[in-house]
């Protein structure tokens, strides 16, 4: 989103800092410019492509491009999905898996309702850890390693 990000990251690297970049993946051109200046990247895959419109994104082609950039690149990365009820269902996990197929690490993390900016989501009941573990089992056929943050 910030066109000056690559220059900023380059300055951090020049000063000897380790750099981790967190991204939603919607700016693949900027992501590519940043690759020489980062040590690790975390890209959020929020749900299946079909449901991204519920989150305000009508076109997911840039997200798909960013995912491919990371899978083919040399910078260590993780894909990360927060398991938000209604946004992520068992069917969505399968679609997310297909989208990220061949990835090195995919992290599933528990949703924290009290941190949600939307009041509707603040009222949702989180998935039980056992359910998220089942999601991880489904996802494991698409990625080398599934990590849980629950």
Rosetta silent file (secondary structure, phi, psi, omega in degrees, C-alpha in Angstrom):
SEQUENCE: XXXXXXXXXXXXXXXXXXXXXXXXXXXXXXXXXXXXXXXXXXXXXXXXXXXXXXXXXXXXXXXXXXXXXXXXXXXXXXXXXXXXXXXXXXXXXXXXXXXXXXXXXXXXXXXXXXXXXXXXXXXXXXXXXXXXXXXXXXXXXXXXXXXXXX
SCORE:     score description
SCORE:     0.000 S_00000001
   1 L     0.000  -37.321 -179.891    0.000    0.000    0.000 S_00000001
   2 L   -97.436  112.156 -175.488    2.897    2.339    0.803 S_00000001
   3 L   -62.679  -23.204 -178.443    5.031    2.814   -2.295 S_00000001
   4 L   -87.129   -0.923 -177.428    8.012    3.886   -0.175 S_00000001
   5 H   -54.942  -47.032  179.784    8.039    0.644    1.820 S_00000001
   6 H   -57.213  -40.245  178.790   10.899   -0.974   -0.140 S_00000001
   7 H   -64.708  -40.999  178.421   13.138    2.067    0.483 S_00000001
   8 H   -63.007  -45.963  179.620   12.277    2.019    4.175 S_00000001
   9 H   -64.112  -37.130  177.900   13.048   -1.702    4.459 S_00000001
  10 H   -61.104  -40.861  178.456   16.339   -1.195    2.590 S_00000001
  11 H   -64.960  -39.293  177.433   17.356    1.397    5.199 S_00000001
  12 H   -62.241  -44.481  179.660   16.494   -1.013    8.011 S_00000001
  13 H   -63.855  -40.579  177.944   18.625   -3.745    6.430 S_00000001
  14 H   -58.477  -31.720 -178.845   21.510   -1.281    5.944 S_00000001
  15 L   -87.839    1.234  174.908   21.391   -0.627    9.693 S_00000001
  16 L    91.243    8.983  179.418   21.554   -4.374   10.429 S_00000001
  17 L   -76.736  146.672  166.740   17.952   -5.014   11.467 S_00000001
  18 L   -82.174  141.744 -174.140   16.164   -8.286   10.806 S_00000001
  19 L  -127.040  125.073  172.018   12.958   -7.562    8.917 S_00000001
  20 E  -113.979  133.592  179.801    9.664   -9.451    8.944 S_00000001
  21 E  -112.964  126.551  173.123    6.898   -8.256    6.644 S_00000001
  22 E  -103.842  132.973 -174.969    3.228   -8.964    7.336 S_00000001
  23 E  -144.400  153.803  172.023    0.967   -8.537    4.320 S_00000001
  24 L   -90.136   -6.149  174.990   -2.552   -9.128    3.067 S_00000001
  25 L    83.737    5.649 -174.426   -1.057   -9.929   -0.333 S_00000001
  26 L   -89.259    4.323  178.727   -2.980   -7.347   -2.327 S_00000001
  27 L  -130.621   69.407 -174.281    0.104   -5.447   -3.530 S_00000001
  28 H   -62.549  -31.439  179.970    2.275   -8.041   -5.311 S_00000001
  29 H   -66.809  -42.166  177.650    4.394   -5.452   -7.140 S_00000001
  30 H   -68.081  -40.477  177.386    5.417   -3.799   -3.870 S_00000001
  31 H   -55.487  -47.655  179.861    5.938   -7.245   -2.328 S_00000001
  32 H   -59.935  -39.458  178.850    8.372   -8.140   -5.117 S_00000001
  33 H   -66.398  -26.595 -177.387   10.309   -4.921   -4.554 S_00000001
  34 H   -83.654  -17.778 -170.888   10.591   -5.765   -0.833 S_00000001
  35 H   -55.626  -33.928 -179.154   11.948   -9.294   -1.249 S_00000001
  36 H   -73.994   -9.311 -173.208   15.615   -8.234   -1.212 S_00000001
  37 H  -118.936    7.991 -178.081   15.168   -6.477    2.127 S_00000001
  38 L  -120.378  151.758  178.028   13.184   -8.947    4.223 S_00000001
  39 L  -100.733  -21.622 -176.444   14.148  -12.014    6.212 S_00000001
  40 E  -160.014  146.240  179.350   10.652  -13.439    6.616 S_00000001
  41 E  -131.626  136.762  171.933    7.153  -12.804    5.276 S_00000001
  42 E  -117.756  120.629 -179.615    3.745  -13.668    6.741 S_00000001
  43 E  -114.511  125.905  178.792    0.851  -13.456    4.296 S_00000001
  44 E   -81.314  125.952  167.105   -2.728  -13.662    5.540 S_00000001
  45 L  -109.367  104.705 -168.225   -5.120  -15.860    3.608 S_00000001
  46 L   -77.926  -31.874 -177.841   -8.336  -14.834    5.281 S_00000001
  47 L  -169.332 -170.279  175.402  -10.786  -17.237    3.631 S_00000001
  48 L   -68.998  154.842 -179.052  -11.635  -18.917    0.341 S_00000001
  49 H   -55.937  -37.095 -177.776  -11.420  -16.698   -2.726 S_00000001
  50 H   -62.730  -29.464 -176.827  -15.197  -16.821   -3.095 S_00000001
  51 H   -92.081   -6.207 -179.274  -15.717  -15.247    0.324 S_00000001
  52 H   -60.195  -26.245  178.379  -13.236  -12.389   -0.048 S_00000001
  53 H   -62.758  -29.754  176.366  -16.088  -10.246   -1.391 S_00000001
  54 H   -66.118  -20.216 -179.025  -17.598  -10.399    2.122 S_00000001
  55 H  -100.075    4.742  176.194  -14.403   -8.713    3.298 S_00000001
  56 L    98.586    2.621 -179.325  -14.604   -5.965    0.687 S_00000001
  57 L  -106.558  114.071  179.289  -12.320   -7.434   -2.004 S_00000001
  58 L   -86.082  -29.484 -177.295  -14.005   -8.056   -5.335 S_00000001
  59 L  -118.763  120.144 -178.340  -10.829   -9.000   -7.205 S_00000001
  60 L  -106.245   11.748 -176.800   -8.414  -11.517   -5.660 S_00000001
  61 H   -62.732  -36.278  178.590   -5.994  -11.786   -8.587 S_00000001
  62 H   -67.610  -38.169  175.833   -3.326   -9.751   -6.769 S_00000001
  63 H   -59.984  -47.529 -179.852   -3.598  -11.997   -3.722 S_00000001
  64 H   -60.869  -38.574  178.642   -3.158  -15.053   -5.933 S_00000001
  65 H   -64.767  -43.411  179.615   -0.122  -13.451   -7.588 S_00000001
  66 H   -62.919  -40.320  178.482    1.469  -12.713   -4.180 S_00000001
  67 H   -59.628  -44.887 -179.860    0.897  -16.292   -3.047 S_00000001
  68 H   -67.076  -37.716  177.371    2.694  -17.579   -6.140 S_00000001
  69 H   -57.580  -46.748 -178.062    5.555  -15.100   -5.683 S_00000001
  70 H   -67.856  -43.313 -178.832    6.179  -16.437   -2.177 S_00000001
  71 H   -62.386  -31.848 -177.484    5.858  -20.106   -3.126 S_00000001
  72 H   -93.767   -9.343 -173.448    8.413  -19.677   -5.939 S_00000001
  73 L   -86.980 -173.989 -176.976   10.749  -17.323   -4.088 S_00000001
  74 L  -109.998   -5.148 -178.873   13.726  -17.723   -1.792 S_00000001
  75 L   -85.389  129.658  176.031   12.521  -15.714    1.212 S_00000001
  76 L   -58.854  142.188 -175.468   11.189  -17.822    4.115 S_00000001
  77 E  -150.241  166.986  167.688    7.459  -17.273    4.568 S_00000001
  78 E  -139.382  146.471  166.244    4.295  -18.507    6.171 S_00000001
  79 E   -95.102  146.744 -173.281    0.717  -18.325    5.116 S_00000001
  80 E  -137.460  134.270  177.421   -1.561  -17.534    8.014 S_00000001
  81 E  -130.920  122.352  173.099   -5.289  -17.974    8.478 S_00000001
  82 E   -86.174  127.120 -172.874   -7.227  -16.738   11.478 S_00000001
  83 E   -84.763   84.706 -179.802  -10.113  -19.136   12.030 S_00000001
  84 L   -91.536  119.500  175.897  -13.048  -16.722   12.179 S_00000001
  85 L   -53.973  145.693 -176.502  -16.438  -18.460   12.449 S_00000001
  86 L    80.012  -37.699 -179.379  -18.652  -17.679    9.414 S_00000001
  87 L   -86.465  -34.768 -179.836  -15.586  -16.522    7.443 S_00000001
  88 L  -125.407  114.958  178.765  -13.713  -19.853    7.658 S_00000001
  89 L  -118.007  172.813  176.034  -15.641  -23.127    7.475 S_00000001
  90 H   -55.241  -37.994  178.715  -14.459  -26.679    6.708 S_00000001
  91 H   -65.791  -38.374  178.253  -15.278  -26.060    3.032 S_00000001
  92 H   -65.359  -38.301  179.551  -13.225  -22.865    3.071 S_00000001
  93 H   -58.290  -41.734  177.857  -10.259  -24.726    4.560 S_00000001
  94 H   -61.453  -43.516  179.841  -10.243  -27.035    1.537 S_00000001
  95 H   -67.676  -39.101  176.761  -10.298  -24.043   -0.819 S_00000001
  96 H   -62.972  -41.724  178.240   -7.573  -22.272    1.189 S_00000001
  97 H   -60.359  -44.559  178.867   -5.503  -25.449    0.996 S_00000001
  98 H   -64.060  -37.774  179.555   -5.839  -25.622   -2.772 S_00000001
  99 H   -65.063  -39.578 -176.043   -4.902  -21.947   -3.033 S_00000001
 100 L   -99.634   10.973 -175.488   -1.758  -22.382   -0.938 S_00000001
 101 L   -51.539  133.303 -179.622   -0.889  -25.850   -2.214 S_00000001
 102 L    91.367    2.605 -178.840    2.835  -26.550   -2.172 S_00000001
 103 E   -74.290  161.431 -179.586    3.544  -24.033    0.567 S_00000001
 104 E   -82.205  -49.040 -176.843    6.154  -24.620    3.263 S_00000001
 105 E  -137.031  134.479  172.175    4.257  -23.436    6.357 S_00000001
 106 E  -129.535  124.655 -178.971    0.623  -22.588    6.959 S_00000001
 107 E  -103.116  130.881  170.861   -0.390  -21.294   10.376 S_00000001
 108 E  -106.479  126.845 -178.500   -3.920  -21.597   11.702 S_00000001
 109 E  -125.731  147.416 -178.687   -4.614  -19.236   14.548 S_00000001
 110 E   -66.990  139.508  173.711   -7.509  -18.859   16.927 S_00000001
 111 L   -77.348  139.095  177.613   -9.873  -15.936   16.444 S_00000001
 112 L  -115.927  100.944 -173.000  -10.161  -13.557   19.403 S_00000001
 113 H   -56.755  -37.044 -176.620  -13.655  -11.987   19.319 S_00000001
 114 H   -65.884  -17.381  178.126  -12.852   -9.156   21.706 S_00000001
 115 H   -90.227   -5.427 -176.864  -10.231   -7.864   19.234 S_00000001
 116 L   -71.753  133.540  179.213  -12.689   -7.713   16.327 S_00000001
 117 L   -73.693  -22.779 -178.938  -13.459   -4.199   15.095 S_00000001
 118 L   -94.678  128.308 -177.143  -16.975   -5.238   13.995 S_00000001
 119 H   -60.049  -32.960  177.918  -19.522   -5.735   16.792 S_00000001
 120 H   -57.284  -45.161 -177.328  -21.088   -8.686   14.953 S_00000001
 121 H   -74.458  -22.676  176.882  -17.834  -10.626   15.175 S_00000001
 122 H   -66.375  -21.642 -177.450  -17.339   -9.674   18.819 S_00000001
 123 L   -93.577   -5.780 -176.927  -20.411  -11.790   19.586 S_00000001
 124 L   -75.182  147.299  174.661  -19.244  -14.931   17.763 S_00000001
 125 L   -87.564  128.350  178.766  -18.259  -18.078   19.615 S_00000001
 126 L   -63.974  154.366  170.628  -14.732  -19.253   18.726 S_00000001
 127 L   -66.952  145.864  174.785  -14.164  -22.677   17.267 S_00000001
 128 L   -68.099  149.855  178.285  -13.060  -25.245   19.833 S_00000001
 129 H   -53.182  -36.006  179.758   -9.353  -26.201   19.642 S_00000001
 130 H   -63.042  -35.462  178.373  -10.389  -29.707   18.524 S_00000001
 131 H   -68.439  -42.389  178.682  -12.188  -28.209   15.514 S_00000001
 132 H   -65.073  -35.633  175.714   -9.136  -26.173   14.555 S_00000001
 133 H   -63.336  -36.300  175.496   -7.036  -29.354   14.862 S_00000001
 134 H   -66.452  -39.734  175.473   -9.417  -31.010   12.362 S_00000001
 135 H   -59.165  -42.243  179.671   -8.959  -28.017   10.061 S_00000001
 136 H   -61.871  -41.372  177.528   -5.197  -28.536   10.383 S_00000001
 137 H   -60.115  -43.133  178.708   -5.566  -32.185    9.403 S_00000001
 138 H   -63.900  -40.789 -177.142   -7.474  -31.154    6.268 S_00000001
 139 H   -72.667  -25.519 -173.783   -4.910  -28.501    5.415 S_00000001
 140 L   -63.172  -19.525  178.195   -1.928  -30.808    5.956 S_00000001
 141 L   -78.887   -7.829 -178.394   -2.395  -32.506    2.580 S_00000001
 142 L  -108.438  -17.575 -173.752   -1.667  -29.186    0.836 S_00000001
 143 E  -132.717  156.530 -178.567    1.297  -27.813    2.781 S_00000001
 144 E   -66.015  -40.324 -174.847    4.544  -29.180    4.196 S_00000001
 145 E  -145.190  132.105  174.123    3.834  -28.069    7.769 S_00000001
 146 E  -110.172  126.494  176.039    0.757  -26.791    9.605 S_00000001
 147 E  -110.065  146.436  178.960    1.330  -24.867   12.805 S_00000001
 148 E  -114.921  136.386  171.822   -1.375  -24.047   15.328 S_00000001
 149 E  -122.915   84.956 -176.818   -1.639  -20.927   17.439 S_00000001
 150 L  -128.979    0.000    0.000   -4.610  -21.748   19.626 S_00000001
